[in-house]
Amino acid sequence: QGKFTLLADSRTDGSFLVHHFLSFYLRAGCKVCFVALLQSFSHYNSVAQKLGVSLTAAKERGQLVFLEGLKSCLDLWFGEEEEEQSGQPSPLQFLRESASSLKALFDFVQTSLTAPGSGSWKGSVLLVDDLSVLLSLGATPVAVLDFIHYCRVLVCSQLKGNIVVLVHSHEDSEDEENELLVNSLCHHSDLILWVEGLATGFCKDVHGQIKIIRRVSLELTGKQDELQIYQYKIQDKNVTFFARGLSAAVL
């Protein structure tokens, strides 16, 4: 409880980790606020059904609060009348404003996780997929980091819950804002799961490698961070992990 987990990927797609944590926390009986900026609800629901979880049922019983970022963007740009009738500002209201403030998005998270009845669940979880999209929509790195800071205070400190965010890293690109965001989040994370594509290229038996970095140094015990590296293969309903060089294809 009270932990901030960073999911990062480079030269590959780390979204399988998002699906894992989503189904994991729902099965654990936690209240989940899912800020989905990358895919539609039907996409996440179809993958979750393969993992034995129904997002539709979780929404109906109030366990899952889902923000469909793609739909919210379209509503802001083309659905002005619907928004005015609802009377509630859109969580992505910053798209219409000159100032890149994510206060409306934070208010959405706060309302979702502190709504009446939220205390009956076993914990509070904020899941974001993916944070890099906010930069693409025009938010500044400072605004995104401020949003994460306030979410950490709310979820990790006050509610003793967990935060899991995915961010894409393009080390070879010239996107300085995105790399600033990634580096800053790495410094504040309790656990980093960094997924990388193979340097040797595509392989049908090994899809990539994952670095598991436990930030022990944040606890000020004088110990160094713990690093573990595994390779993995994504299958239809699960993921197989193994030590480097020990895949079934090699052995």
N, C-alpha and C positions, 0 to 999 in steps of 0.2 A: 504494500500500500504506500501511496505517496511517491511513486516513482515515475520518472519521465523516460520513455523509451523512444529512441530515434531509429527509424528504418531508413536506410540510405541505399541507393543503387547507382551503379555506374556501368555502362556498356552492357546492360541487361535490364530486365523488368523484375522489380522486387515486389510486385503487387500480390504475389502469393502469400507474403507475410501479412498483408492487410487482411486478406480473407481468413487466415489462421486466427489472428487476434480477435477479429469480429465474432467468429463462431465460438472461440474459446471463452470470451467474456459473457456471451449470451448464454451459453451452456452453464456457466458458473453462477448465473442468477444476478448479474450486475446490471445496473441501469447504464445504458450506452447512448451517448450523443455522437452520432456519426456525421461528420462534415465531409460529404462526398463531392469533390470538385472535379473528378476525373471521368467517372462513368455514371451510367443511369442506374436507377433503383433495380430495374429488371436484370441488369447484368450482375449486380452484387447478389440479388436474390437467387438467380440460377446457380451461381457458384456455391452459395451457402446451402442450397438444397442438396448438392452433391456431398457436402460435409455434414448433412443431417440436421440442418437448422433452417427454420422458416422465418425469414425477415418480416413477411406479411403478418404472421401470427405474433411476432415480437412487437411490431408496431401497434397491433390491435390491443394487446394487453398492457401497453404503456411502457414496456421495457426498453424499446428502441425509439429514439427520436432521430429521424433521418432528414438531413438537408441535401436535397438534390441540386447541386450547384449549377448543372447545365440548364435545368428548367428555370431556376431562379434568375439566371442571366437573361434568358429569353423573355421572361416575364418583365424584367426591368426595362429591356430595350423595346419590346413590342406590346407589352400588356399593361400599359399605364392605368387603364380603367379598372382592371381587376385589383391592382394593388391599392388604388385609392378607395375602392369599396371595402376592402378588408380592414383598412384603418391601421394596419401594422406595418412599420417600416421593414423593408427587405433586409435580411442579414447581410446581403452584398450591396448595401446602399452606397458604398464608397464609389461604385461605378458611375454614379450620377453626380458625384460631388467633386469639386476641385481638390479638396483636401483628402489625402489618402488615409482616412481614419477607419479602423476596423472595429470601432466601438459597437456598431450594430451587430456585428458577427459575435462579439463577446457577449452582448446582451442576450443573443439567441442561445448561446451555450449556457449562460448562467440561468436563464429561465427554464431551459430543458432539464438541467440537473438539480435544480432546487425547487421544482414544481411540487405541489402537494402530493404526497404518496411516494416521493422519490426515496425517502428514508426506509421504506419497507424492503428495498432491494439490498443485496449483499455488498454493494460498493458502487462507486461512480466512475465512469470511464469516458474519456474524450478521445475519439479516434478521428484523425484527419488524413484524407487521401485526395490530392497530395498538396503539400504546402507550396511547392514551386508554382502551382497554377495561380496563386494570388499575385505573385510577381508578374506573371504573364498578363494578368488582368489590369495591371497598373499600380498595384500597391508597392510601396517602397520597402526595402529590407528593414528599415527602422520600425515601420508600422507593423510588419509581420512579427518582428521580435517583441515589440510591445504587446501585441495580441497574445503571443505565447507566454510572455511573462505574467500577464494578468490571469491567463488560464491556469498557469502553474500555481499561482497564489490561491485561486478558487478551488481547483480540483485537488491538487496535491496537498496543499497546506490546510485549507479549511475543511474540505470534504474527505480528506485522506484517501483520495481515489488515485487513479492512474491515467496518464496521458500517453498515447501512442501516435506518432506522426510519421508520415512518409515524405521524403524529399529526394529529388533527383539530383545527382551530381554529374557535371560534365567537365571533368578535369582538363580536357583538351580544348574546350571551347573558350571563348573570350567573354563569357557571361559573368562579369565580376560580381554583380549583385547576387546571383544565385550562389556563387562560391562563398561570398561573405555570409549569406544565410546559413549554408551548410556548416561552415567552420564555427560560427557562433553557437549553433545548436549542439555541435559536438562537445563544446566546452561545458554545456549545462546538462548534458544527458547522464542519467544513471546507468543506462544500458544502451549500447549501440550495436545494431545488427546491420552490417554493411555487406551488401550483395554485389558481387562483381562478375562480369563475364570472363571467360577464360582468355588469357593472353594469347593462347595458341589458336583461337578461333572456335568455330562451332564444332560440337561433338554430340552425337545422339545419345551417348551413355552418361555424359557429365555435362550438366547444363550451366554450371557456374560454381563459384565458391562463396562462402559466407564467413565473414570475420565477426566473431562475438567478442565485444569489448566491454568488460565490466569495469565501470569507473570507480574502483576502490579508493582512488586518490581523493575523491570528493568527501570521503568520510574523515579525512585529516588524520589517518592512522599511521602515516609514514610509509604505507605500502604502495607499490606501483600497480597500475591498471593490469587486469588479467586479460590476456588475449588467447583466443582459441580460433583455429581456422579449420573449416570442414569444406568438403565439396558436396554437391547435391544433385539429385535428379528429380525433376517434377513429374509425377505420375498423375493419373486421372483423378484420384481422390485423396492422395497424400503425397508427401515429399520424402525421399530417402536421403539420409545424410551419411557420409563416410569420410574417413581420414583421406588426406590427399594421396593420390596414387594407389588407392585401394578399391577402386570401383570394380564392379563385376566384369567389365570389359577388359581390365588389365589382368585380373586374377584368373 
